[in-house]
Amino acid sequence: MIDPEVNDALARSFLAGLPPELTDKLLAEGERADYPAGTTVYRSGARPQAALVVRGLIRVFLSSPEGRQVTIRYARPGDVLGIAVLVGGPASTSVQAVEPSSVLRISERTLTTTARSDPRVGWALAEELSRRLYGVLEQTAVNAFGSVRQRVAGHLLDLASGEQRPNGRLAAHVSQQELADAVGSVREVVARTLRDLRAAGIVATEMDSIVILDPARLYAAVT
């Protein structure tokens, strides 16, 4: 049965450039999975998996032994997760659905076996790995040199995602002063940024937390 959402995501992904017989096989073998907001999709060190993001917003992050988290990447429909672990083996990254999300699990065996025998597929995977590397470099640049709005949006997503529970609301328990300290700014500038985000309907502020109403639009403020 044709799934329009899967086909749309596939057309937006690097997989669309693979030989048609391979993409047809990946679709036939693939399994769609839906995840509520806050669900852990993949845990650090688990068996390598690859997946096409069909719907939602997904976060890839690292955790320290003390439980602190840092986001490596956010994935949207058309992005493919797990190519690096297919090539290099299990990694210390975890994956979480920030909003209700859906993925198509891809047969790692079919993809890697074909890549070893077909230079076109191997080159496509190499190009995707290069894009992911550049994406990490861009995220590092935003963290270090981005505007206050970009840094506030990124830090709110990180904090809220780290505290979120399945089906729970997305909220960062942080004061304006703590947020200013975290992003290297002052409270007055952060307050103006939050006021703009609140006026746009992206966040709501409460006495002890900042509630993220629209994760996708907040993520757009990071990029």
C-alpha positions in Angstrom: 0.0 0.0 0.0 1.4 3.4 -1.0 1.9 5.8 2.0 1.9 9.4 0.7 3.7 10.7 3.7 6.5 8.2 3.4 6.8 8.9 -0.4 7.0 12.6 0.2 9.7 12.2 2.9 11.6 9.9 0.6 11.5 12.3 -2.3 13.0 15.0 0.0 15.8 12.8 1.3 19.1 11.7 -0.2 17.6 8.3 -0.7 15.7 9.6 -3.7 19.0 9.7 -5.6 19.6 5.9 -5.1 18.8 3.4 -7.8 15.0 2.9 -8.1 15.3 -0.8 -7.5 17.0 -0.2 -4.2 14.6 2.5 -3.0 11.7 0.2 -3.9 13.2 -2.6 -1.9 13.9 -0.3 1.1 10.2 0.8 1.0 9.0 -2.8 0.7 11.1 -3.9 3.7 10.6 -0.7 5.7 8.5 -0.5 8.8 6.8 2.7 9.9 6.8 3.6 13.6 5.0 6.4 15.4 6.3 8.0 18.6 4.6 10.3 21.1 6.5 13.5 22.1 9.2 12.7 24.6 9.8 9.1 23.5 13.3 7.8 23.3 13.6 6.5 19.7 17.2 5.1 20.0 19.4 4.7 23.0 23.1 5.1 23.2 25.0 2.0 22.3 22.1 0.1 20.9 22.3 -2.0 17.7 22.8 0.3 14.6 19.6 1.4 13.0 18.7 3.7 10.1 15.4 5.6 9.7 13.8 8.1 7.4 12.0 10.9 9.3 8.4 11.0 8.0 6.8 13.5 10.4 7.7 15.6 13.4 10.9 16.9 15.0 13.6 14.5 16.3 16.6 15.4 18.4 20.0 13.6 18.4 22.0 14.2 21.5 24.9 13.1 23.7 24.7 12.6 27.5 27.5 13.0 30.0 28.0 10.6 32.9 26.4 13.2 35.2 23.2 13.2 33.0 23.8 16.5 31.2 22.8 16.6 27.5 24.0 18.4 24.4 22.1 18.4 21.1 24.1 17.3 18.0 21.3 17.7 15.5 17.6 18.1 15.0 16.0 16.0 12.2 12.9 16.9 10.2 10.9 15.1 7.5 13.1 14.0 4.7 16.2 13.6 7.0 17.8 10.2 7.5 19.0 9.1 10.8 21.7 6.5 11.5 23.9 6.5 8.5 27.0 7.1 10.6 26.3 4.2 12.9 25.7 1.9 9.9 29.2 2.7 8.8 31.0 3.1 12.1 29.0 0.9 14.5 27.1 1.9 17.7 27.7 5.4 18.9 27.1 7.2 22.2 24.2 9.2 20.8 20.6 8.9 21.7 17.5 10.0 19.7 14.3 11.5 21.1 11.0 12.7 19.6 10.6 16.3 20.5 7.0 16.4 19.1 4.8 13.6 17.9 6.9 12.0 15.2 6.9 9.1 12.7 9.9 7.3 11.0 10.3 4.6 8.4 12.8 2.1 9.7 15.3 1.2 6.9 16.9 -2.2 6.5 20.5 -1.6 7.4 21.4 -4.9 5.9 20.0 -4.1 2.5 21.5 -0.6 2.4 25.0 -1.6 3.6 25.2 -4.7 1.4 24.3 -2.7 -1.7 26.7 0.0 -0.8 29.6 -2.4 -0.7 28.7 -3.7 -4.2 27.4 -0.6 -6.0 29.7 2.5 -6.1 26.7 4.8 -6.7 25.2 3.8 -3.4 28.5 4.0 -1.6 29.1 7.5 -2.9 25.6 8.6 -1.9 26.3 7.4 1.7 29.6 9.3 1.7 27.9 12.5 0.5 25.3 12.1 3.3 28.0 11.6 5.9 29.7 14.8 4.6 26.4 16.7 4.9 26.0 15.5 8.5 29.6 16.6 9.3 28.9 20.1 7.9 25.7 20.2 9.9 27.5 19.5 13.1 30.0 22.2 12.3 27.1 24.7 11.7 25.5 23.7 15.0 28.8 24.3 16.7 29.1 27.7 15.1 25.6 28.7 16.3 26.4 27.6 19.8 29.6 29.7 19.8 28.7 32.7 17.5 24.9 32.7 17.0 22.6 35.6 17.9 21.0 35.8 21.3 17.7 34.6 19.7 19.4 31.6 18.2 21.2 30.7 21.4 18.1 31.2 23.6 15.9 29.0 21.2 18.5 26.3 21.1 19.0 26.3 24.9 15.3 26.2 25.5 14.9 23.2 23.2 17.8 21.4 24.8 16.5 22.0 28.4 12.9 21.2 27.7 13.7 18.0 25.7 16.0 16.7 28.4 13.1 17.0 31.0 10.3 15.8 28.7 8.4 12.6 29.4 6.4 10.6 26.9 3.2 12.5 26.0 4.2 15.2 28.5 4.3 18.9 27.7 7.6 20.5 26.5 8.7 23.0 29.2 12.1 24.3 30.4 12.3 24.9 34.1 14.7 27.9 34.0 14.6 31.5 35.1 15.4 34.4 32.8 18.6 35.0 34.7 19.7 31.4 34.4 18.9 31.5 30.7 20.9 34.6 30.3 23.9 33.1 32.1 23.7 29.9 30.0 23.7 31.8 26.6 26.3 34.4 27.6 23.9 37.4 27.6 22.1 39.7 30.1 18.6 39.3 31.6 17.2 42.3 29.8 18.2 41.1 26.4 16.9 37.6 27.1 13.6 39.0 28.4 13.1 40.9 25.1 13.8 37.7 23.2 11.3 35.7 25.2 8.7 38.5 24.8 9.1 38.3 21.0 8.8 34.5 21.1 5.7 34.8 23.3 4.1 37.4 21.0 4.6 35.0 18.1 2.9 32.2 19.9 6.0 30.0 20.1 6.4 29.9 23.9 4.4 30.8 27.0 6.0 31.8 30.3 5.0 30.6 33.7 6.3 31.4 37.1 8.9 28.7 37.2 9.1 27.6 33.5 9.0 28.4 29.9 6.5 26.2 27.9 7.3 25.5 24.3 4.1 25.7 22.3 5.5 25.2 18.8 8.8 23.2 18.8 9.1 23.4 15.0 9.0 27.2 14.9 11.3 27.4 17.8 13.8 25.2 16.1 13.5 27.4 13.0 14.7 30.3 15.2 17.9 28.3 15.8 18.8 27.9 12.2 
